[in-house]
């Protein structure tokens, strides 16, 4: 009576349901970090996923979590696949039962005293899976300089998902970009905090945000220099947090110091900002004799607290971008 249903159930036991995944209009497919602590969403070029990426390992662009390629489906893709698999199974079972019912009914004698018929409600149903739709395209597209894989993210990415490579130059550029965004967003943040928490909280928070821009810039440049310099020799601890020491190290390695790319005025301004960062980190921003001696400027007296302005951040970013570009070019040439 249920020949087709039995056959269909046997086929389903050996033929898993395949649910396609659509790419977006630019040819990228959605992926998500399987780490519960991360869950970062990104996209990879569909052709690169087939040709460059390896089944054994894929890396998260944000946290560098490593996992096999079959673990990088997004939550939405998994939920869609579950729903589609259930719909396909239901459709195949329904259609097999419809076929069995038609066969059973066709075999019944027409003039029999007792007649029987089988009816399956609902009509024929689809037995194919609808592809998972792609999310909106991401604007920041990146090409790995090591393996040439193409991927896209929102915000920042530090590692290539195809090979795990950490791009020192891209990470540095992202760090400077985040500092600029932080500075430019202070006004919006201040207004939102005034409305929700009050003027005092808004002022304290925004002042802290502005001051951290200086520290973020110094640390970003230190990490950048360490990433470029490691092939030239051992790096003394925190050497690149000290401008003169860092410049001397580069001169020994590539015969070029910071004065190659910055004017004397810019070097003085950058030194002042480095000293401001030091006093913020180690003396709560209160000026001491060391600050006066190291900056050679008379803007402050001992006991005052330094102030970080938007102009300070602009000067810092301008100098760090010049140094970053110059060092990159010099290290590639040497």
N, C-alpha and C positions, 0 to 999 in steps of 0.2 A: 504493500500500500504506500509506503514512504520511500520508494527506491531513490528518487531524485534527492530527497532530503538527506538520506544516508550517504549518498555519493558526495553531496556538497559538504557535509560535515567532515568526511574523510579528506576532501581536497583542502579545506580550511586548516586541517591539522598539519599539513605540509607546506602550505602557501601563506606566509604572513602577509598582512595588509600593509601595503606601502602607501605612505601619505606624502605627496610631493611638497616641496617648499619653494614658493615663488621668490624670485629676486626683485629688487626694486627697479625703478626705471633707469637706473645707472648701472645695473648689473651686479649689485651687491646683495648678499644674503645675511640675515640676522643671526648673530651668535650671542651667547651669554655665558659669563664665567660661572662654572659649577660650584665654586667655593661659596659656602653659605655666608661667610664674612664679607664677600665682595659682591657677586652678582652683577658685575659690570657688563653693560650692553654695548656691543660694537658690531661692525659689519665687515665682511671680507668679500673680495671680488670672487664671483662664482667660478670663473675659469681658473683662478689661482688656487681656489680650494681643491679643485680636482687635480691640478698639475703640480703645484708647489708644496701644499700642505701635506704632512705625513700622518698616517693613521695612528702611529705610536704616540705622538705628543703634539699638543697645541698649547700655546701659552697665552695667559690673559694680558692684554696690553696695559692694564693698570697695575695689577698686583703680582704678575708673573706666576700665578698658579699654573701648574702643569697637569694635564690630563689627556687621555686618549681622545681622538677626534670625535668619537661617537657620544661624548658627554657634553657637547657645547650647544645643545638645543636651548632655545629660550623657553621660559615658562609658558608663554602664549602658544608656542609651537607644540609643546608637549600636551597641553590641554586640548588644543585643536586636533592633534593626532589621536588622542584617546576618543574624542567625540566622533571623529570620522571613522575610526576603526569599528566602533560600536555600530555606527550607521551602516557601514558596509556589511558587517556580519548580519545585522538584522535584515538588510535587503536581500542578501543571498539566501538566508533561511526562509524568508517570506516568499521569494520567487520560486525556490525549490518546492515549497509546500503548495504554491499556486499550480505549479506544473503537475505535482502529484494529484491534486484535486481534479484537474482537468482530465488526467488519464483515468482516474478512478470513475469519474462521472461518465466518461465515454464508454466504459465497459459495462455499464448497467443495462440490463434488458429493458426495452421500451414498454412491453405489454405485460410485465410481471405483476402479480398480485401485490407483492411487497417491493417497494423501490427504496433505494438509499442514495443519498448524494452527499458530497463533501463541499464545503464552502469556506474559503479563506478570505477574510475581510481585508480591505485596505488597498487592493490592487497591486500592480507591480511596483517595486521600489528600486532606487539606484543601487548599483553594486560597485561604483567607482568612488574614490576619495577625492574630495575637493582640496586643492592645494592650500597650504597655509599662506596667508597674505603677508607681504613684506611690510615692515614698518616704514615710516617716512625716512627719506634719504638723509644721511648725515653730511654736514657741510665740510668738516675737517677731514680731508683725505690724505693719507700718508703712504709713501712708498719706501719700503725697507731698503736701506743702502747695501745690506748684506745679501739678502736672498731675492730682492725685487718684488716681494709680495705686496699687494695693494690692500689696504684696509682703511676703515673710516670709523671715527669716534665723535663723541660730543665731549668737549672740554679738553682733556689732555690724554696722551698715551706715552708710556715710557718703554714699552717692550713690543717687539714684533710678534704677533701671534703665530707666525709660521716657523720662525727659528729662535725666538726668544731673545734676539739681539737688543741690547740697550743702546740707544743712540744718544751719545753724550751731547751732541750739538742740538738735537731736537728737544731733549729734556731741558737744556739750558734756555732755549728759545721759549719753551712753554713756561718756564719759571719766570722769566722776565715779562711775558705776556700776562701772567696771573697777577704780578705785582701792579702792572698798569691797570688791569681791570679792578683790582682792589682799591687803588687810589681813586679811580674815576667813579666808583660806586659809593664812596663815602657819603655824598650828599643824599642819595636815595635812602641809604641805611639810616642816616641821622634823622631824616624826616619820619621814617617808619617807626623808629624807636621813640621819638618824641611823642608820637600819637599813641603808642602802646605802653611805654614804660616811663616816660617823662624826660625832661631836659637833662637832668643830672646823669641818668643812665646812658642817654644818647651821647653825651659829651665824653664820658669816660670810655665808652666802647669805641667810638670813632677815633679818639686820640690814640687808643691802643692799636687800632687797625693801621693807622698811618705810621706809627712808630715801628710796627712789625715789618713794614715794607722795606726799611733799611736793613734790618737783620736778614730778611728773606733774600735780598739782593746779594749781600756779602756771602751768605752760605751757598747760594746758587753759583756764584763765581768760583768759590772754593772748590765745589764738587766738579765744576766744569774743568777747572785747571787740573785737578787730580786725575780726571778721566783722560785728558790729553797728554799729561806729563808722564804717566806710568811707564811708557816705553823708554824714557830717557834716564830713568834711575829711581832710587829710593826717595820718597817724599817725606821730609821732616813733618812732625805732627803740627797740623793747623798752619802750615807755612803760608798758604795762600789766603789766610785771613789777615796777613800783615803785608801791606803793599810793597814796601821796600824789599823785604825778604823774597816775596813772590817774584818780583821783577828781576831780582838777581838770579834766581833759579832759572828763569826763562832765558836770561842772557847767556848763562852757562850752557844751556841746552841748544838754543837756536840762534844765539848771537843777536837777539832782539829783546829789549826790555819794554816796559809799559810806555816809556817816553817815545817809542817808535810810533805809537798810534794816538797818544794824547798830548795835548799842549801842556806847557808848564802850568798854566792857569787851571786846566782841567785836572791835572795831577794834584794840585793844592786843594781844589774843591773836593776831589774824591777822597783825599786823605782826611779832610775834616769830617766827611760823612762816615768814614771808617772809624774815626775816633768817637763820633756820636754813637755809632752802633756799639762800640766797646763800653762806653759809659752807661748806655741804656741797659746792657746785658749784665754789667758787673757792679754798677753803683746807683741803680734806680734812676739814672738820668741826671744825677747831681754832679755838677762840675767840680773837679778836684785839680790839684797842681799838675798832675800828669797830663790831663787833658789840655791845659793851657800850654804846657811845654811841647806837647806832641803836635798841636795844631798851629802854633805860632800866630794865633789870631786873638784879638782883644774884644770879641763880641760878648763874652761872658766873664763874670767874676766867679771866684771860687764860692761854692755854696748855692749858686743859681741852678735852675733846672733847664736843660736844653729843650728847644722846640724844634719839631720836624715839620717842615712845610711841604706843600705840593711842589714847590720849586726844587727843594732838596731831592725829592723822589725823581723828578724829571732829570736833574743833573746826574743822579746815580744811574738811572736807566740808560741815558745817553752815553756815559762813560763805559758802562759795562757792555753795551752793545758794540761799541767801537773796539774794545779790548777783545771781546769774544770773536768778532769777525776777523780781526787781525791775527789772533792766535790760531784760528782755524786755518786760515790761508797759509800762515807760516809753517804750521805743522804738516800740512799736506805737501808743501814744497820741499821741506827738509827730508 
